[in-house]
Amino acid sequence: MESCPTVRNILLLDSEGKRVAVKYYSEDWPTNNAKEAFEKAVFTKTQKTNARTEAEIAMFENSIVVYKFVQDLHFFVTGGENENELILATVLQGFFDAVGILLRGNVDKKEALENLDLILLCLDEIVDGGIVLETDSNVIASKVASHSIDAGAPLSEQTIGQALATAREHFARSLLK
């Protein structure tokens, strides 16, 4: 019996190897220090490669790491040593393209940090508990966009929940003035 493909972690690091957004689905790194050490080691091993046009694959500490760079952001997806590289590459591409859609093609650290909520929702839509849920970037981006509340939209185009949140926000602002 074959098991379902799993992801150990998804990392989004900046050009210095610092965290922008990370999500771990495995207990292979039990402490935050172990996670940060893994991120630094993966970044150090891959930083001199040219993974800007297409994804690269590397074996690292009994893991398969698939990665791709754009501007000052480094995208990584890690799976077990027996995991299918094509599935991990598909997860990476789905995440990479969905972030591009959500950031309207302006994929850099500043924009990513300003829209960190969208990126974290994106991670939640792609993988849950290590199990791959979705890899189609358009589907991921549309689900994330439906979760985010657009307070600037007219009330007629908002759902009831979004309209109540907008009203609550306006009420809170009026109290603070």
C-alpha positions in Angstrom: 0.0 0.0 0.0 1.4 3.4 -1.0 0.9 6.4 1.2 -0.3 9.8 0.2 2.5 12.2 -0.8 3.5 14.4 2.1 5.4 17.7 2.6 7.7 18.3 5.6 7.8 22.0 5.3 7.3 25.0 3.0 9.8 27.9 3.4 9.8 31.4 2.1 13.1 33.1 3.0 14.6 36.4 2.0 17.9 36.9 0.2 19.8 36.7 3.5 18.2 33.5 4.6 15.8 35.1 7.1 12.2 34.0 7.5 9.4 35.6 5.6 6.9 32.8 5.9 7.4 29.2 7.0 5.2 26.3 7.8 6.4 23.0 9.2 4.2 19.8 8.9 6.7 17.4 10.4 8.2 16.8 13.9 11.6 16.3 12.4 12.6 19.7 13.8 11.1 19.8 17.4 12.4 23.2 18.5 12.4 26.6 16.9 16.2 26.6 17.1 16.3 23.3 15.1 14.0 24.8 12.5 16.1 28.0 12.2 19.3 25.9 11.9 17.7 23.8 9.1 16.6 27.0 7.3 20.1 28.5 7.5 21.7 25.2 6.3 19.3 24.9 3.4 19.8 28.5 2.4 23.6 28.2 2.6 23.6 25.1 0.5 21.4 26.5 -2.2 22.2 30.3 -2.3 24.9 29.9 -5.0 22.7 28.0 -7.4 20.8 29.7 -10.2 17.2 28.6 -9.6 15.6 31.7 -11.1 14.1 30.3 -14.3 13.0 26.8 -13.1 13.0 24.8 -9.9 16.1 23.0 -8.7 16.2 19.8 -6.7 18.7 18.9 -4.0 19.1 16.1 -1.4 19.8 17.5 2.0 19.8 15.8 5.5 17.7 12.8 4.4 15.2 15.2 2.7 14.5 16.3 -0.9 14.4 20.0 -1.2 12.9 21.7 -4.3 13.5 25.4 -4.6 13.2 28.4 -6.8 14.2 32.0 -6.4 12.6 35.3 -7.6 13.9 38.8 -6.8 14.9 38.7 -3.2 12.7 35.7 -2.2 13.7 32.1 -2.0 10.9 29.5 -2.1 11.5 26.0 -0.7 9.4 22.8 -0.4 10.9 19.9 1.5 9.8 16.2 1.5 11.1 12.9 2.7 13.9 11.2 1.0 11.5 8.7 -0.6 9.0 11.4 -1.8 8.3 12.0 -5.4 10.3 15.0 -6.7 7.7 15.8 -9.3 4.9 16.2 -6.7 7.2 18.4 -4.6 8.0 20.5 -7.6 4.3 20.8 -8.5 3.6 22.0 -4.9 6.4 24.5 -5.2 5.2 25.8 -8.6 1.6 26.1 -7.3 2.8 28.1 -4.3 5.2 30.2 -6.4 2.5 31.0 -9.0 -0.2 31.7 -6.4 2.0 34.2 -4.6 2.7 35.8 -8.0 -1.0 36.1 -8.7 -1.9 37.4 -5.2 1.0 40.0 -5.3 -0.1 41.0 -8.8 3.3 40.0 -10.3 5.3 42.2 -7.9 7.0 39.4 -6.0 9.6 40.8 -3.6 10.2 40.8 0.1 8.6 44.2 0.8 5.4 43.2 -1.0 5.4 39.8 0.6 5.7 41.2 4.1 2.9 43.7 3.4 0.7 40.8 2.3 1.9 38.2 4.7 -1.7 37.3 5.6 -2.4 36.3 2.0 0.8 34.2 1.8 0.0 32.4 5.1 -3.5 31.7 3.8 -1.9 30.4 0.6 0.2 27.9 2.6 -3.0 26.7 4.4 -4.8 26.2 1.1 -1.9 24.2 -0.4 -1.0 21.8 2.4 -2.8 20.7 5.6 -0.9 18.6 8.1 1.6 17.6 5.4 -1.0 16.4 3.0 -1.1 18.2 -0.4 -4.6 19.6 -0.9 -4.2 21.8 -4.0 -1.5 22.7 -6.5 -3.4 24.8 -9.1 -2.3 28.3 -8.5 -5.5 29.9 -9.9 -7.6 27.8 -7.5 -5.3 28.6 -4.6 -5.3 32.3 -5.3 -9.1 32.5 -5.8 -9.7 30.6 -2.5 -7.3 33.0 -0.7 -8.9 36.0 -2.3 -12.3 34.8 -1.1 -11.0 34.5 2.4 -9.5 38.0 2.5 -11.9 40.8 3.2 -11.9 43.7 0.8 -13.2 46.6 2.8 -13.0 48.9 -0.3 -15.6 46.9 -2.2 -19.1 48.3 -2.3 -21.4 46.7 0.2 -23.5 45.1 -2.6 -20.5 43.1 -3.7 -19.5 41.9 -0.2 -20.8 38.8 1.6 -22.7 39.3 4.8 -19.7 38.4 6.9 -17.5 40.8 5.0 -20.2 43.6 5.3 -20.4 43.0 9.1 -16.6 43.1 9.4 -16.5 46.3 7.4 -19.3 47.9 9.5 -17.4 46.8 12.7 -14.2 48.4 11.4 -16.0 51.7 10.6 -17.7 51.7 14.0 -14.3 51.0 15.8 -12.7 53.9 13.8 -15.6 56.3 14.7 -15.1 55.4 18.4 -11.4 56.1 18.3 -11.8 59.6 16.8 
